[in-house]
Amino acid sequence: MKDGKLKSLLVEDNLGDARLVRELLSEFGTGEFEVVQVVRLAEAMKCLEETHVDVVLLDLGLPDSQGLDTFTQIHDRAPAVPVVVLSGMEDEALAVEAVRAGAQDYLVKAQLVGSTLVRAVRYAVERKRSEELLYEAHRDLEKRVVERTAELKKANVRLGREIDERARAEEALRLDDARLQALVELNDMADAPFRQVAHFALEEAAKVTESELGFLGFTKNDESAMAIHAWSGRAMEQCEIADKPMEFPIAEAGLWGEVIRQRQPIVVNDYPALKEWKKGYPKGHVRISRFLAVPVFDGARIVAIAAVANKEIGYQEGDVRQLTLLMDGMWRLVQRQRVREALRESEARLSSAQRIAHMGSWDWDIRTNELHWSDEIYRIFGLSPQEFGATYEGFLASVHPDDREYVQSQVDAALHDNAEYSIDHRIVLPTGEVQYVHEQGEVTRDEAGRPVRMVGTLIDITERKQAEEALRESDLWMHSIFNSLEEAVLVVTPDRQLVDINTAAERTFGYTKSELANRSTEILHVDRQHYLEFGKRIQEASDRGETACFEFEAKRKDGVVFPSEHTISFLKSGAGKAIGIVSIVRDITDRKRAEQQVREHQAELAHASRLSTMGEMASNLAHEISQPLATIVNYVQACLMRIRSGRSGSSDFLAEMERVAAQAKLAGDIIHGMRSFLRKGKPQRRIINISELVRAAGDLVEFESRSAGGKMRFELEDALPSITAEAIQIEQVMINLMRNAIEATIQADGAGSEIVVRTSKTADGSVEFAVQDTGPGLSGEVGKRLFEPFFTTKSDGMGMGLSISRTIIESHGGSLWAESNREGGATFRFTLPIGGGES
């Protein structure tokens, strides 16, 4: 040992395995080991001659030596140096033979873990040192017997003591052999159930420590609790506790918990006198006189606690050592079992995954030309292992004849030029069916750079190839439909870059597809402001998660601006991420022109309706105007009479003249309202108060209501918000609805009945106008056709009044409807948005 480090000679020709051993010793040995590596037996023999070595880590398969003979030569050259055999094969017979020949341990490289390797090396060195001490003591004893024969009497006492020491040493050696034998038998139980392994190890632990009882408990991962899973046979016989195995928190586990807290063995040789740490000694437990417990470590974590009890003499350090080493061996076996089980499960999962994914793996040994396939590759090729030649040529025989030369060239390129091997090709099944596969592989080279192995994967891509072909056909079909559409279609990215347009879009905008490819859609807008506003409308629709449809001005290549209607749909990935936008664009110039003509025609009809209405109202208006004129005449005659008689002063004349002026203004207002109502011209919208407009319209029809024998009651809210509208048109609608109410009242012979006119604000922020009458109401057929053009219930009506009225209200962004009253009659209502509506 140099500088406190164990000098380890690693005899290993596999560089990967050598690097693994070095890393494990470095990581788990905490700087305890100095490793020297050689790759041949001859180099190892020379190193043992020239250098002191504490332990040899020996691979039995070397370039210049194979099998157990490798160990024999090393052992013969340096019998004092402990040897730990490292083998690539899990050969139990070879392992037992190596241990019997003198090896300290036998480890399988595929199962190596850091803690196992470090413990094995430490144990080998320690055991070898114990053997040397024993042999040295034996030689020394014989020497002393020879030298001191003459002083036999004086040396009797000393000799007896030495004999006792020898006996103890021999007993220790016997126990070591017993423990080693137990470990060998444990190794033979690699496939035994865990409980059987634990019980066997526990019984052997009781034997090597000469104990009456044994217990074995395993801890949880966080070491917070433990359960006693194994009891020695005598412990089971003597214990009266019903619930076995016992499970309890470490805080309540007495000596068991103390082992975890102190993280070291606990020895108690006078258990009855012990007052503390007895929490884990329930009633009915077997009687304990002496107690030894050791922790079993897996790295830094305590995974189990092994305990023995009731040895005839006190427990010593040797007992601690024997129990610790035996339990470590048991745990290594458990770990190997778990590793094998995990490996089996991993292989099963891999096989299942390959079967599900239609993917297999292959391994080609280039030196021997042996080719190994996984089960899934056999299934893909439709072959069995008995039908496959297991060679590279056998593989090529299944490759489609037209692809064989290509596959060979790609393999050669990977082997000789380090090219990437990732190809698609066809194979022919024994049934004659052709399948597509994708292969991918990597080349392994020796130290000289020669290719020695090639490993890779193969996946069945037949369905994918068929889907790709179907997709190509589908794409051609969809492209044909795409270009046959009469409406312009634009496909753009989420950031509004043009991806594709159809033939109709080329006609609509005057650009070719190549001129618009990968360009921003801003080129199709009137200006930058229009482009940004359009983007805002798209974003709002995307946030709502719905298709959008709205009108917007667009610009052709020649600069002509035209009205267009856009229907926007959003393309999304399977994960819901936006990947594109489809915009269907319609040139609505003709539709807009037709709508303008309709509006102009409706205005003509509305004007004609006003003229007709004024014709019907002429006599009533004449009566209305005659009243203030007659009053004026009366006031003037009264003034003249007073002037002639000389009985009135100037103050009387002033009052009479004010009354005359008021009556004259009333007549003028009536005439002005009639002229405004009849005026024809371009609509001019302005801010108006709807309640004031109702009062003005009411003045024009109030006389008709009185003439019919009824009366009108106005319930108007003065604090209503203003609206923006064409006052004459809205007033026409009001007059039409009020006159209809009057006529309905007359039709129902409703003398003395009341018509109620209301204004109010609705819950959605609109202003509402309502006319409620007590007429005959709305029958089913009348209610359905009420607003149809030319439909009327009047013998002399044109059937255009309500139709025109609804058109006027809707052109202002409002709604007009009618409903029957529960107590009889009908109510006509319309709403207008506050501020203004669409034109």
Buried (B, 14 or more C-beta within 10 A) or exposed (E): EEEEBBBBBBBBBBEEBBEBBBEBBBEBBEEBBBBBBBBBBBBBBEBBEEEEBBBBBBBBBBEEBEBBEBBBBBBEBBEEBBBBBBBEEBBBEBBBBBBEEBBBBBBBBEBBBBBBBBBBBBBBBBBBEBBEEBEEBEEEBEEBEEEEEEEEEEBEEEBEEBEEEBEEBEEBEEBBEBBBEBBBEBBEBEEBEBEEBBBBBBBBBBBBBBBBBBBBBBBEEEBEBBEBBBBBEBBEEBBEEEEEBBBBEBEEBBBBBBBBBEEEBBBBBEBEEBEEBEBBBBEEBBEBBBBBBBBBBBEEEBBBBBBBBBBEEEBBEBBBBBBBBBBBBBBBBBBBBEBBEEEEEEEEEEBEEBBEEBBBBBBBBBEEEEBEBBEBBBBBBBBEEEEBBEBBEBBEEBBBEEBBEBBEEBBEEBBEEEBEBEBBBBBBEEEEEEBBBBBEBEBEEEEEEEBEBBBBBBBBBBEBBEEEEEEEEEEEEEEEEBBEEEBBBBBBBBEBBBBBBBBBBBEBBBBEBEBBEEBBBBBBBBEEEBBEEBBEBBEEBBEEEEEBEBEBEBBBBEEEEBBBBBBBBBBEEEEEEEEBBBBBBBBBEEEBEEEEEEBEEBBEBBBBBBEBBBEEBEEBBEEBBEBBEEBBEBBEEBBEEBEEEEEBEEEBEEEBEEBBEEBBEBBEEBEEBBEEBEEEEEBEBEEBBBBBBBBBBBBBBBBBBEEBEBEBEBEBBEEBBBBBBBBBBBBBBBBBBBBBBBBBBBEBEBEEBBBBBBBBBEEEEBBBBBBBBBBBBBEEEBBEEBBEBEBBBEEEBBBBBBBBBBBBBBBBBBBBEBBBBEEBBBBBBBBBBBEBBEE
